[in-house]
Amino acid sequence: MRAKPRPPNDQIACSNSPGYPISPPSGLLRSQAKQNRSGVNDIGTRAFERAAARSGETFKMNQQTPITAGFVVAWLLGWPVGALADPPAPSPTAARVRISDGAEVASSPAKSGQKNAKKKTKKLQTVQYESPAEGHSPSPQTAAPLPDRSAPEIGEEDDPLGFLLRANVAPIDLYSALSLAGEQNSQVLLAQQRVVEAVALRQLAAAQFLPTINYGGSSDAHWGVLQQSTGNILSVQRENVYVGAGANTVAAGTVNIPGVMWNLNVSQTIYDYLMSRQEIDRRAFESQATRQDVLLGVALGYTDLVEAEGSRSISILSRNDAKELARLTAAYVETGQGRKADADRAATELARREARVFEAEGQIVRSSAALCRLLHLDPTLRLAPSEVQIIPRSIVPDPIGLPELLAIGLMYRPELNERRAAAAQALLQLKGAKTLPFSPTLLVGFSAGGFGGGSNLVAQPTTSLPFGRNEPRFGSFADRADLDVMGYWTLQNLGVGNKSMIEAAKSRLRSADLQLLVTLDRVRSEVAGAQARTHARFARIRSTELAIAAATQAFEEDMTRIRGAEGLPLEPINSLRLLVRARQEYLDAILDYNKSQFELYVAVGKPPADLLMRPATRVNAPQGPDGP
């Protein structure tokens, strides 16, 4: 399979060069993968060194331990790290693979390479060097053969998840994700509506101090007997009509539904209003806690997406290393210096690395869908992080000790403030229950309107005809006004009901205090645990950095030995596995540290930035005998 020249527009820019791409072109990964499949790249520590040298990027954690960022720069771009290293230039004559007895697999274009290529045309596929400077590949006769038993290579038509990774790609950064969550997340919006409801209920409680206005009219009619106050039974037919402020006026009675009515229990109305204010505070703190939990989930979800992208790049890099190892092992088998079982083991390792690439791509799609759910976005979007490098995010400075962090958390954690508001609300409810038997209920009513009517006992004939007598008539319409004032005290159920209300209020107050203590213990535990995780994961970054350096050096040494015919091709397999594990652990260490920083910041209640600011440590200059 002849390699194609690398297109000029696929040249990779350094991170400090102008026009640095936010995300690689859609065809860049495929073209780079084809180049890696058709050319032998010396992949190892030199890839990291060249990436760091070309990018010029280093980061320092807490300004103490410097960590090179070449590796994380490379994998975050979504490109194989080997792409950042220039492929080794081929020899003008041929590519050489030496074995133990010093024989050459291919010594020149006109020698045994041609013969081997002709004999293995149907069974072997060639792996060739490619010179970016010259833009062409050397002849197939100079390449070391790779047996067909190796794992199939990933192409555009062979990648089952390629269409998912390339469809509807939308770049996103952490700030945009947090902004979208604050505006579109359903849980945040639901908590905000609960605050709006509490504000409306407070307005309703305050409005109880204002009178109620009733206006309308009523009509009353009676046919039959009535009993007078003297006990006399009287047959009467009467009717009346009332129109104005109020309603339901019967006979000589007052207006039963006053036009302006003020009816309340003094202490109950006052304490209901005070409790409604505490309810607003409680729901506001609850909404703040919900918002912080959602934003923390978004930050962790975004970090998971970045981790999935990084794992895929590490998988591609590890697959390329396994591919080179399989090529060398196959070369030993072809020259009779190695066993077929060793080549099969190397091919198995390559197949495992190919499968890990697919698994990482599936994790990218799952992480993107999970983040879309938190952001209330279409899950068909494939979110892609837009950062060009991963660095440890130090949000809470290390100089802040645990006692100070605990004090900050006790002041700013919304869950604690919510429990405090609930306890204050329960205390007001207890006070209201205690003062209720001594608080009067007041009722003031005022009505005014037009009233008129008549009956068969007082009706006057409209004519001199006999049939006009004793018929009811409406008349005597005039204005009327009524004022009613009442005040009374209530002892519910002979006082037993009031006592039960007081005991229930005391129980609710004790429950609120206990819930406050439970929340207090949880907050202190979360702050202490988050700080411990932060320090542990920070120390882990340095350890994993040393591990990846040692694993890379060991793998390079093993590869150098087998290239120089000083060892067996099987030896680097274990080194490769250790290197892959070290790369993944290095990635996990940085992202786990970032997660712990997010968790610690939320655990202390997201305090203001100026509260976390600390002056730089001043180093006193040594003083001599004559002063500084």
FENZISUL-V183664 format. One record per run of one state. SS is the DSSP state (H for helix, E for strand, L for the rest). FROM is the first residue (numbers start at 0). LEN is the number of residues. If there is no record, write none. Layout:
ss->SS from->FROM len->LEN
ss->SS from->FROM len->LEN
This chain:
ss->L from->0 len->7
ss->H from->7 len->3
ss->L from->10 len->17
ss->H from->27 len->11
ss->L from->38 len->6
ss->H from->44 len->11
ss->L from->55 len->2
ss->E from->57 len->4
ss->L from->61 len->3
ss->E from->64 len->4
ss->L from->68 len->1
ss->H from->69 len->7
ss->L from->76 len->4
ss->H from->80 len->4
ss->L from->84 len->13
ss->E from->97 len->1
ss->L from->98 len->5
ss->E from->103 len->1
ss->L from->104 len->7
ss->H from->111 len->8
ss->L from->119 len->4
ss->E from->123 len->4
ss->L from->127 len->2
ss->E from->129 len->2
ss->L from->131 len->4
ss->E from->135 len->2
ss->L from->137 len->2
ss->H from->139 len->3
ss->L from->142 len->1
ss->E from->143 len->4
ss->L from->147 len->14
ss->H from->161 len->5
ss->L from->166 len->2
ss->E from->168 len->4
ss->L from->172 len->1
ss->H from->173 len->11
ss->L from->184 len->1
ss->H from->185 len->22
ss->L from->207 len->4
ss->E from->211 len->2
ss->L from->213 len->2
ss->E from->215 len->12
ss->L from->227 len->5
ss->E from->232 len->17
ss->L from->249 len->5
ss->E from->254 len->4
ss->L from->258 len->1
ss->E from->259 len->6
ss->H from->265 len->69
ss->L from->334 len->5
ss->H from->339 len->36
ss->L from->375 len->6
ss->E from->381 len->4
ss->L from->385 len->16
ss->H from->401 len->11
ss->L from->412 len->1
ss->H from->413 len->25
ss->L from->438 len->2
ss->E from->440 len->15
ss->L from->455 len->10
ss->H from->465 len->3
ss->L from->468 len->6
ss->E from->474 len->14
ss->L from->488 len->3
ss->H from->491 len->72
ss->L from->563 len->8
ss->H from->571 len->32
ss->L from->603 len->5
ss->H from->608 len->4
ss->L from->612 len->11
ss->E from->623 len->1
ss->L from->624 len->2
ss->E from->626 len->1
ss->L from->627 len->1
